[in-house]
């Protein structure tokens, strides 16, 4: 009972009491998983296990004002002023006024359907080599400021604790780092004493501005180049709130930039940061191979517990984050950062994150009424016929996304260039005879917009 709420008072590498408390806490995890999978409810009343052990972090969500009703042009314009995120959707479509033409109405309907409809990406958001270059760039820049990198000393089970419990618990075959990550309590059992400083630095930034290299650099500075403590400090700040059901609305979460590949997918900002830093930490300590394996196992467990949730991006982060952690360990141990070509561009998001996935195959798109498209098929191939009876279009680029039975697929996109479109039909060859439909995007010289069509 005394150890149930155990928390390290300060940074400790040798902590027998904490080891025992962590073991006891980990023994509750399998029981909770079995209850979840079998649907057996725990009738024992218990409070939500929120972490109130630190006083440096705000634990209440930041509420956003409810939008006013749209009753007039003036109300609509005022609504956009109060909601910049929606203004960025509507202003390019309607110029900030209520739509009048059929085309504007179609565009606004598509914008409304896409807003608040998060779509997870199919591609990993992590550029593995880009992460290595980003870490190396920070290390070199901070070396010039007098901070030398070091591998650090990971937490391990104490000899006193192992001597007493090694033979009685199979769980001790795993590392202490893995155990603390598994129960989500690194901040209780593996303090760094730099968490409050890092949190206060992070919370001082505007909303949605903090990038991975910025947070990494600040933690690196606070820990004087100790790479293990650098990752652990970030993980501890996040672990402090991971049980909070309102964690996506917390002040800290609002400061973070998205790291996933998704369309309008900002609902799981906290979770993806927490998972990425955690699996990177494990990969750093145990190596890339074990990091990737544990990441895949964690993803499988999440899928079994919540099969209806689309967590594909999180699964990709779990898989690739362990590899990145192993790469970082190698970078430090071999001092490979010394051979790195310094370039500030390595700190830009496009260098280490893949967020350029094409979602036009899955979002709602406003079809152009003046463009007529027909799909034909024969034994060998499919054809799309295009015509525009109102005008002659020259030097057009036509992007064709096929539907082969699984919906439109951007990775299978074909591009035709210098295509003329007018009153006479222009036929383009597309894909295999099994194509069921085609979604196309047309950009032409002298045309200020992209025309969209679907042919079935």
MOUR-V220818 format. One record per residue. N is the residue number from 1. RES is the residue in one small letter. SS is DSSP state (~ for helix, > for strand, _ for the rest). PHI is phi in whole degrees, -180 to 180 (* if undefined). NEAR is the number of other ideal C-beta (glycine too) atoms within 8 Angstrom. Layout:
n->{N N}
res->{RES RES}
ss->{SS SS}
phi->{PHI PHI}
near->{NEAR NEAR}
This chain:
n->{1 2 3 4 5 6 7 8 9 10 11 12 13 14 15 16 17 18 19 20 21 22 23 24 25 26 27 28 29 30 31 32 33 34 35 36 37 38 39 40 41 42 43 44 45 46 47 48 49 50 51 52 53 54 55 56 57 58 59 60 61 62 63 64 65 66 67 68 69 70 71 72 73 74 75 76 77 78 79 80 81 82 83 84 85 86 87 88 89 90 91 92 93 94 95 96 97 98 99 100 101 102 103 104 105 106 107 108 109 110 111 112 113 114 115 116 117 118 119 120 121 122 123 124 125 126 127 128 129 130 131 132 133 134 135 136 137 138 139 140 141 142 143 144 145 146 147 148 149 150 151 152 153 154 155 156 157 158 159 160 161 162 163 164 165 166 167 168 169 170 171 172 173 174 175 176 177 178 179 180 181 182 183 184 185 186 187 188 189 190 191 192 193 194 195 196 197 198 199 200 201 202 203 204 205 206 207 208 209 210 211 212 213 214 215 216 217 218 219 220 221 222 223 224 225 226 227 228 229 230 231 232 233 234 235 236 237 238 239 240 241 242 243 244 245 246 247 248 249 250 251 252 253 254 255 256 257 258 259 260 261 262 263 264 265 266 267 268 269 270 271 272 273 274 275 276 277 278 279 280 281 282 283 284 285 286 287 288 289 290 291 292 293 294 295 296 297 298 299 300 301 302 303 304 305 306 307 308 309 310 311 312 313 314 315 316 317 318 319 320 321 322 323 324 325 326 327 328 329 330 331 332 333 334 335 336 337 338 339 340 341 342 343 344 345 346 347 348 349 350 351 352 353 354 355 356 357 358 359 360 361 362 363 364 365 366 367 368 369 370 371 372 373 374 375 376 377 378 379 380 381 382 383 384 385 386 387 388 389 390 391 392 393 394 395 396 397 398 399 400 401 402 403 404 405 406 407 408 409 410 411 412 413 414 415 416 417 418 419 420 421 422 423 424 425 426 427 428 429 430 431 432 433 434 435 436 437 438 439 440 441 442 443 444 445 446 447 448 449 450 451 452 453 454 455 456}
res->{x x x x x x x x x x x x x x x x x x x x x x x x x x x x x x x x x x x x x x x x x x x x x x x x x x x x x x x x x x x x x x x x x x x x x x x x x x x x x x x x x x x x x x x x x x x x x x x x x x x x x x x x x x x x x x x x x x x x x x x x x x x x x x x x x x x x x x x x x x x x x x x x x x x x x x x x x x x x x x x x x x x x x x x x x x x x x x x x x x x x x x x x x x x x x x x x x x x x x x x x x x x x x x x x x x x x x x x x x x x x x x x x x x x x x x x x x x x x x x x x x x x x x x x x x x x x x x x x x x x x x x x x x x x x x x x x x x x x x x x x x x x x x x x x x x x x x x x x x x x x x x x x x x x x x x x x x x x x x x x x x x x x x x x x x x x x x x x x x x x x x x x x x x x x x x x x x x x x x x x x x x x x x x x x x x x x x x x x x x x x x x x x x x x x x x x x x x x x x x x x x x x x x x x x x x x x x x x x x x x x x x x x x x x x x x x x x x x x x x x x x x x x x x x x x x x x x x x x}
ss->{_ _ _ _ _ _ _ _ _ _ _ _ _ _ _ ~ ~ ~ ~ ~ ~ ~ ~ ~ ~ ~ ~ ~ ~ ~ ~ ~ ~ ~ ~ ~ ~ ~ _ _ _ _ _ _ _ _ _ _ _ _ _ _ _ _ _ _ _ _ _ _ _ _ _ _ _ _ _ _ _ _ _ _ ~ ~ ~ ~ ~ ~ ~ ~ ~ ~ _ ~ ~ ~ ~ ~ ~ ~ ~ ~ ~ ~ _ _ _ _ _ _ _ ~ ~ ~ ~ ~ ~ ~ ~ ~ ~ ~ ~ ~ _ _ _ _ > > _ _ _ _ _ > _ ~ ~ ~ ~ ~ ~ ~ ~ ~ ~ ~ ~ ~ ~ ~ ~ ~ _ _ _ _ _ > _ _ _ _ _ _ _ _ ~ ~ ~ ~ ~ ~ ~ _ _ _ _ ~ ~ ~ ~ _ _ ~ ~ ~ ~ ~ ~ ~ ~ _ _ ~ ~ ~ ~ _ _ _ _ _ ~ ~ ~ ~ ~ ~ ~ ~ ~ _ _ _ _ _ _ > _ ~ ~ ~ ~ ~ ~ ~ ~ ~ ~ ~ _ _ _ > ~ ~ ~ ~ ~ ~ ~ ~ ~ ~ ~ ~ ~ _ _ _ _ _ _ _ ~ ~ ~ _ ~ ~ ~ ~ ~ > _ _ _ _ _ > > _ _ _ _ _ ~ ~ ~ ~ ~ ~ ~ ~ ~ ~ ~ ~ ~ ~ ~ ~ ~ ~ _ ~ ~ ~ ~ ~ ~ ~ ~ ~ ~ ~ ~ ~ ~ ~ ~ ~ ~ _ _ _ _ _ _ ~ ~ ~ ~ ~ ~ ~ ~ ~ ~ ~ ~ ~ ~ ~ ~ ~ ~ ~ ~ ~ ~ _ _ ~ ~ ~ ~ _ _ _ _ ~ ~ ~ ~ _ ~ ~ ~ ~ > _ _ _ _ _ _ _ _ _ _ _ _ _ _ _ _ _ > > > > > > > _ _ _ _ > > > > > > > _ _ _ _ > > > > > > > > > > > _ _ _ _ > _ ~ ~ ~ _ > > > > > > > > _ _ _ _ > > > > > _ _ _ _ _ _ > > > > > > > _ _ _ _ _ _ _ > > > > > _}
phi->{* -66 -89 -61 -103 -62 -152 -60 -78 -162 -60 -144 -87 -108 -151 -57 -64 -66 -61 -66 -62 -67 -61 -63 -67 -68 -70 -82 -64 -58 -62 -68 -65 -61 -62 -65 -68 -91 79 -82 -86 -82 -83 -76 -66 -148 -77 -62 -83 -83 -93 -110 -78 -121 -109 -87 -116 -68 -111 -104 -72 -91 -82 -102 -64 -71 -71 -78 -67 -92 -113 -162 -58 -66 -65 -65 -63 -65 -63 -66 -63 -82 -131 -57 -65 -75 -60 -67 -84 -84 -62 -64 -88 -119 73 91 -115 -64 -67 -115 -82 -62 -63 -63 -66 -63 -66 -70 -62 -63 -63 -67 -67 -81 -67 76 -116 -68 -124 -75 -73 -96 -106 -65 -78 -98 -97 -58 -66 -65 -63 -62 -64 -64 -61 -62 -62 -65 -61 -64 -64 -77 -62 -65 -92 98 -101 -95 -76 -141 -67 94 -122 -65 -69 -137 -62 -73 -61 -60 -70 -63 -61 -90 -122 -57 -80 -106 -139 -67 -63 -76 -71 -90 -76 -65 -62 -63 -63 -67 -67 -64 -93 74 -128 -60 -70 -84 -110 -142 -68 -118 69 -117 -65 -63 -65 -67 -61 -63 -67 -66 -71 -78 -92 -67 -60 54 -120 -79 -102 -58 -63 -67 -67 -60 -62 -65 -66 -61 -67 -62 -99 52 86 -71 -70 -62 -68 -60 -68 -64 -62 -63 -62 -66 -61 -75 -62 -55 -124 -69 -86 -74 -63 -105 -63 -71 -105 -72 -54 -63 -61 -64 -81 -84 -85 -65 -119 -94 -98 -167 -98 55 -99 -118 -79 -120 -72 -61 -60 -72 -62 -61 -67 -64 -64 -64 -73 -63 -61 -67 -62 -65 -80 -103 105 -63 -63 -66 -61 -65 -63 -65 -61 -67 -65 -63 -64 -63 -63 -62 -65 -66 -79 -134 -66 -85 -86 -81 -120 -62 -62 -65 -66 -66 -65 -60 -67 -86 -64 -65 -65 -64 -61 -64 -62 -65 -62 -65 -59 -78 -65 -93 57 -68 -63 -68 -93 -78 -84 -67 -159 -57 -64 -66 -91 -78 -57 -64 -76 -117 -121 -98 -125 -107 -61 -87 -100 -68 -81 -121 -87 -75 -126 -78 -77 -84 -67 -83 -96 -105 -135 -134 -104 -120 -140 -129 -67 -101 -158 -114 -133 -117 -102 -119 -154 -134 -79 -97 -159 -106 -110 -122 49 -91 -105 -115 -97 -119 -110 -86 -114 -101 118 -119 95 -63 -131 -63 -61 -95 -61 -116 -125 -109 -117 54 -95 -87 -132 -157 -67 -83 -65 -118 -102 -114 -86 -134 52 -94 -67 -82 -64 -96 -161 -137 -108 -125 -128 -118 -121 -125 -62 82 -101 -85 -143 -97 -87 -125 -141 -131 -122 -130}
near->{3 4 9 7 5 11 7 12 3 6 7 8 7 5 10 9 8 12 13 11 13 15 13 10 10 11 9 8 10 7 8 9 10 9 11 8 8 6 6 6 5 7 4 4 3 5 3 5 6 7 11 5 7 10 3 7 10 7 8 6 6 8 5 4 5 4 7 8 5 8 4 6 7 6 11 12 10 9 12 13 7 8 9 6 6 10 11 8 11 12 10 5 11 11 5 9 9 7 10 5 6 6 9 11 9 11 12 12 10 12 11 7 9 11 9 4 10 10 11 12 14 5 8 9 13 14 9 10 6 11 13 12 13 14 12 13 15 13 12 11 9 13 10 6 6 5 10 6 10 8 7 9 5 8 9 7 9 10 6 7 11 10 6 6 10 8 3 4 7 4 9 10 4 7 10 12 14 11 13 14 12 9 10 8 10 15 15 14 17 13 11 11 6 11 15 8 8 15 13 9 9 13 10 5 8 5 5 9 8 10 9 9 11 8 12 12 10 11 15 14 9 10 12 6 11 9 15 13 12 14 14 12 15 13 15 14 14 13 14 12 13 10 9 9 5 8 11 10 9 16 8 14 11 10 13 11 8 11 10 14 13 13 11 10 13 8 6 11 11 15 10 14 11 12 13 12 13 14 17 15 16 16 21 14 11 11 8 12 7 11 19 14 9 13 16 10 8 11 13 8 9 12 10 7 9 7 6 3 6 4 11 9 15 14 11 12 18 14 13 13 18 19 13 14 18 15 12 15 14 10 13 12 7 6 6 9 12 5 4 10 3 7 7 7 6 12 10 7 8 6 12 12 13 10 10 6 10 7 11 10 10 8 11 8 8 10 9 10 7 9 14 9 12 7 12 9 8 7 3 4 10 14 12 15 12 17 12 13 6 4 6 8 11 8 8 14 12 13 10 15 14 14 13 11 5 5 6 11 12 11 4 9 10 9 8 8 6 6 13 10 13 10 6 5 6 11 9 12 6 12 12 7 9 7 14 7 11 18 14 15 10 18 8 12 6 4 9 2 4 6 12 13 13 10 11 6}
